[in-house]
Amino acid sequence: MEARAIRRRGPTGEHRLSLLYLAPSLLIFAIFVFYPLGRTFYLSTMGTDIIGRANKFVGLDNFADMFADPGFFKALGTTALFVLFTVIPSIFGALVVVLLLESRISGQRMFRTVFALPFAFSVATASVIFALIYNPAVGMANGILSYVGVERIGWLTEPDLALISVSITTVWMTLGYNVLVLSAGVGAIPTEVVEAARLDGATGWRLHRRITIPMLSPQLFFLIVISTIHSLQSFGQIHILTKGGPDGATSTLVYWIYEKAFSYGSSDFGTASAAAIVLLVVVLVCTGVQFGVLERKVHYR
Amino acid sequence: MTLPRSRTRGGLAVVAALSLALTGCGADGGSEGGDAATAPGPEAITEPIEIEFWHSMKEKNELAIKAMVEDFKKANDKITVKPVFKGDYDQMVVAYKQAIQQEATPPLVQIYDIGSRFMYDAQQVVPMYKFIEKDKFDQNANIEPNIASYYTIGGKLWSMPFNSSAPLLYMNADAVRKAGLDPDKPPATLDEIGEWAKKLTVKDGSTVTQYGFNAALYGWFVEQLTAQDNAEYCDNGNGRSGLATKVNFGTGAGPKFAQWLGDLVKEGYATNTGRPTDQAQNAFKTGTVALHLESTSALGGYTEAAKGKFELRTAPFPKPSATSTGGTIIGGASLWINAAGHSDAEKRAAWEFVKFANSAEQQSKWHAATGYVPVNPQATSNDNPNFQVAVTQLRAQQPSPATSGCLLGVMPEARKAAEVGLEQAVPAGAGQEAKTSADQAMQNAAASLQSSIDKYNANVK
């Protein structure tokens, strides 16, 4: 009786209190997420004057302009490839690193630190370093190749290769974080589960396939979702390494939006907002599909 | 974690737009600027005043600005100029547009050359000629005519040239001599550079250890070579007798340069370091490249880098062919005084600083500290012969519509389009074929601008 009374009284009181606790973050969300989101929808229907002011309602003209631009579709394709080239290698690579580190080798802690280190680099720093490595005339990458007698490669200047080079940089940058998350995940696997499996004769790859990887599935799922979103939103490395070139080969959707809105003295916020809405839809669909398809396979403890 | 940055920017723009919507004005703020604006006299300053000066100068150049501001403070006890770094030239335009929306422009702003038409159309400023008339300032004696011509619209000066740069041919003189060539007789045309590049390319087995030539795929070079040909980059007298309605780099020097560079790269005499200029600069600084095109603004850094490694020499920027009769275009940036939303005292204070920055004494110091070409012809130029080349090159030519440069609202985009054309026409490395022929690539690039030009022109008419 008493318990039920409390429960009945509880929600409203607690509800108010919870709102109070949530207020600061709600306010920040409202200012920095919900308002810009609403504004993006508004701007996507407006024309823009030379100063960047919305000056007249144009309906869906911005969307029409965007869909009429071959560069937009190219950017969509580039974005898809970029996600593919970064998410899969960075998670798979991190998994391999973490599983290798699981075997008892000397200097394990050192290796773990070394592999997690790229996480400490800012995008700008890492990109500048990679720009030096990739320099076709004086870069380290071609220097090493020339030792083994291979012709110089235009890492960032060959349209077919530039996206892969930018992806390598991105994988290097994200690998550290992925290693950290997966290491923590491995550390949290109860020893008795592993011991039991060992007693049953599971060793090496079999142990990993049957026990470690399934037990890591929550972390893997988290990384797939987060990496996909990050990858869709990548900007800094593209800006520093290639500026979207050569010939648009590394211009992802985010970079296309940036160019429309801010780059080269442009201030076409209308078309940029229309493309931003497309990006939002792409992120929502990707995340939705991942939750729908992958989450079912996740083993939560 | 990079999108948040661009998103924040978008957010700022949005917040800016909101404040505009809330205050409900801003559209009429522009009416104060333009030809109707008036220049206040010295009596406008009655009490101490501080004005902001937005600039894009980094590192040693920023230090030079701070020194200039200090000197100014000593000479004018009533006016304090506060320099504010607002990011690179492109970012400055973004920041300035947001400031217009928020009605928070600074009294004084530095805008790059290719933003000049936008500045004119935005109608925010007191044109410089108003102050020049008011003060009976001797323009011809104090501003190099070849520099002033870029910032002259309708026969009148709209902004004060501040940091001016010119294009140069850079040489690794040691490499040149080693190849049996004479650095005192530098190549003057693209074809001559090509000849030299062949002799200057050094191979160790099958790998190239020194390339004859390299330049960034930089649209500015297309503009320069077009002017060297005495041709106009955009129509309507380079946008000076009316709004330009199309660009011309699809024919003439544009495709010629693209074809020439593409051939050199294909044959292995030049390396393609792509669009970012620092990639090309790194290649030259390390001595891997013998001949190289860049602006005078790189000279300071190159002098430093070459010290103890190789002898650095400069030469006049090449002409597309021996019969070219034009000249080069000034690059860099100029100072604009904002009218909209500013008091007479602020405008006058900004002009006092502009005048001070233009003085022969300050331009001499500025030139020595930064390597920019002195704007004031009375300024003493650096005795480094490598600097002298640029000054001589500039002073030798006659101002013409071609060498004044193209005034185009979407000029930054035009430069980028030319760069995309170069990317298509220049193969990535030796033995490779370009994706598109030089003619086709540059024509496509010029055509790709049309909708942007039309959109801009429709907005300002």
Chai-1 contact restraints between the chains, C-beta under 6 A:
chainA,res_idxA,chainB,res_idxB,connection_type,confidence,min_distance_angstrom,max_distance_angstrom,comment,restraint_id
A,P36,B,G11,contact,1.0,0.0,6.0,A-B,restraint_1
A,P36,B,V14,contact,1.0,0.0,6.0,A-B,restraint_2
A,R39,B,V14,contact,1.0,0.0,6.0,A-B,restraint_3
A,D49,B,N459,contact,1.0,0.0,6.0,A-B,restraint_4
A,I50,B,D121,contact,1.0,0.0,6.0,A-B,restraint_5
A,I50,B,N459,contact,1.0,0.0,6.0,A-B,restraint_6
A,I51,B,K97,contact,1.0,0.0,6.0,A-B,restraint_7
A,I51,B,I100,contact,1.0,0.0,6.0,A-B,restraint_8
A,G52,B,K97,contact,1.0,0.0,6.0,A-B,restraint_9
A,V123,B,T2,contact,1.0,0.0,6.0,A-B,restraint_10
A,N135,B,Q279,contact,1.0,0.0,6.0,A-B,restraint_11
A,N135,B,N282,contact,1.0,0.0,6.0,A-B,restraint_12
A,P136,B,T271,contact,1.0,0.0,6.0,A-B,restraint_13
A,P136,B,T273,contact,1.0,0.0,6.0,A-B,restraint_14
A,A137,B,T271,contact,1.0,0.0,6.0,A-B,restraint_15
A,A137,B,A283,contact,1.0,0.0,6.0,A-B,restraint_16
A,A137,B,T288,contact,1.0,0.0,6.0,A-B,restraint_17
A,V138,B,N282,contact,1.0,0.0,6.0,A-B,restraint_18
A,V138,B,A283,contact,1.0,0.0,6.0,A-B,restraint_19
A,V138,B,T286,contact,1.0,0.0,6.0,A-B,restraint_20
A,V138,B,T288,contact,1.0,0.0,6.0,A-B,restraint_21
A,S146,B,T207,contact,1.0,0.0,6.0,A-B,restraint_22
A,G154,B,A428,contact,1.0,0.0,6.0,A-B,restraint_23
A,G154,B,G429,contact,1.0,0.0,6.0,A-B,restraint_24
A,L156,B,G274,contact,1.0,0.0,6.0,A-B,restraint_25
A,T157,B,N272,contact,1.0,0.0,6.0,A-B,restraint_26
A,T157,B,G274,contact,1.0,0.0,6.0,A-B,restraint_27
A,T157,B,A428,contact,1.0,0.0,6.0,A-B,restraint_28
A,E158,B,A428,contact,1.0,0.0,6.0,A-B,restraint_29
A,Q233,B,L3,contact,1.0,0.0,6.0,A-B,restraint_30
A,F235,B,T2,contact,1.0,0.0,6.0,A-B,restraint_31
A,F235,B,L3,contact,1.0,0.0,6.0,A-B,restraint_32
A,F235,B,S6,contact,1.0,0.0,6.0,A-B,restraint_33
A,G236,B,T2,contact,1.0,0.0,6.0,A-B,restraint_34
A,K243,B,R275,contact,1.0,0.0,6.0,A-B,restraint_35
A,G245,B,R275,contact,1.0,0.0,6.0,A-B,restraint_36
A,G245,B,E423,contact,1.0,0.0,6.0,A-B,restraint_37
A,P246,B,E423,contact,1.0,0.0,6.0,A-B,restraint_38
A,D247,B,V420,contact,1.0,0.0,6.0,A-B,restraint_39
A,D247,B,E423,contact,1.0,0.0,6.0,A-B,restraint_40
A,D247,B,Q424,contact,1.0,0.0,6.0,A-B,restraint_41
A,Y258,B,S6,contact,1.0,0.0,6.0,A-B,restraint_42
A,F262,B,V94,contact,1.0,0.0,6.0,A-B,restraint_43
A,Y264,B,P412,contact,1.0,0.0,6.0,A-B,restraint_44
A,Y264,B,E413,contact,1.0,0.0,6.0,A-B,restraint_45
A,Y264,B,K416,contact,1.0,0.0,6.0,A-B,restraint_46
A,G265,B,V93,contact,1.0,0.0,6.0,A-B,restraint_47
A,G265,B,G115,contact,1.0,0.0,6.0,A-B,restraint_48
A,G265,B,P412,contact,1.0,0.0,6.0,A-B,restraint_49
A,S267,B,K97,contact,1.0,0.0,6.0,A-B,restraint_50
